[in-house]
């Protein structure tokens, strides 16, 4: 294999996002938790994976259709997963519009980029890894959420079969496949990118 099989991408992305949202209330605030669960699930399926930490940024479309880089850099850190195939897996990008940007807390985004599961990372994302995270969830709440998320995802994956069922969120899959959500969020996002052009990226 040269990339994660699509049925695995579908199962893991759908179950992790759905279950993490339900247990935390909003996964957008918990990228480390989401990355840890994703990593452990992939390992259980025989795919080597690691949680990376570092600086990351991506372009969001604002309510007025302007474009802005948001993410975590400078004093802030982001977490994502890297697979044995060299893929960047970030199951939080599509919901980052739910949270306020550290750099621009007064701006309200309308569209975020898709979930990312790809070796080829488009120019509207930037990831600068600083290392592999030696993860210890130190808060009792986070430990409890991690155990709940992981056990439920693993249980549901074992019981699933049939055609791949992706989350209802836009996702960029291996081999440049983009699957849009029911609201066609990526179509609107992509149109704004084409019209405006990607702004100069921050120095990460």
Helices and strands as residue ranges (DSSP letters): H 6-24, G 27-29, H 31-44, E 49-62, E 67-72, E 78-83, E 88-90, G 93-98, E 109-111, E 115-118, E 125-132, H 140-159, E 171-173, G 174-176, E 177-179, H 185-196
